[in-house]
Amino acid sequence: MAEIEILPEPYGSPISRPLTEAQGEELADRYGGWEGADGEPEPKQFEQPDGFFLVAWQGDRAVGCGGVLRFDDLTAELRRMFVAPDARRRGIGQILVARLEAAARELGYERIRLETGVRQPDAQRLYERAGYEPIPNYGVFVGERRSICMEKRI
């Protein structure tokens, strides 16, 4: 098995776009066509000094991605976390989360929050193992029964 390499990549690039599109398709399948409570982020939100986007590579194949963007002055939001189904259970998600947390710290954030869904137990376990704890739903997720919001001090 090829080693995993994590590299910065612009959000919406020809490399990251297929991963985020695959994530959208998977979520639509899991939630019966529901596209989520939050819209598509602007690519510039993932640019420094406010954000960061990473792609996980296994050999010459992009197999995962994720980013952080500004929620407020002290809080980043984790967005667009995805690992291709055939690349799961290899620790790629854990590596991505750890690298995104490090990037968020470097950008001056003190905590990260995120939203996942009730039909994503694999994602819930990943975040719980990484130290994220449930918080009340925030922003567009308030009142959304399909959403689970979490946060971690970094």
ZIDAHU-V812807 format. One record per helix or strand. SS is the DSSP state (helix for helix, strand for strand). FROM is the first residue (numbers start at 1). TO is the last residue. If there is no record, write none. Layout:
SS|FROM|TO, SS|FROM|TO
This chain:
strand|4|8, helix|16|30, helix|43|46, strand|52|58, strand|61|72, strand|75|83, helix|85|87, helix|92|106, strand|111|117, helix|121|129, strand|133|135, helix|139|141, strand|147|153
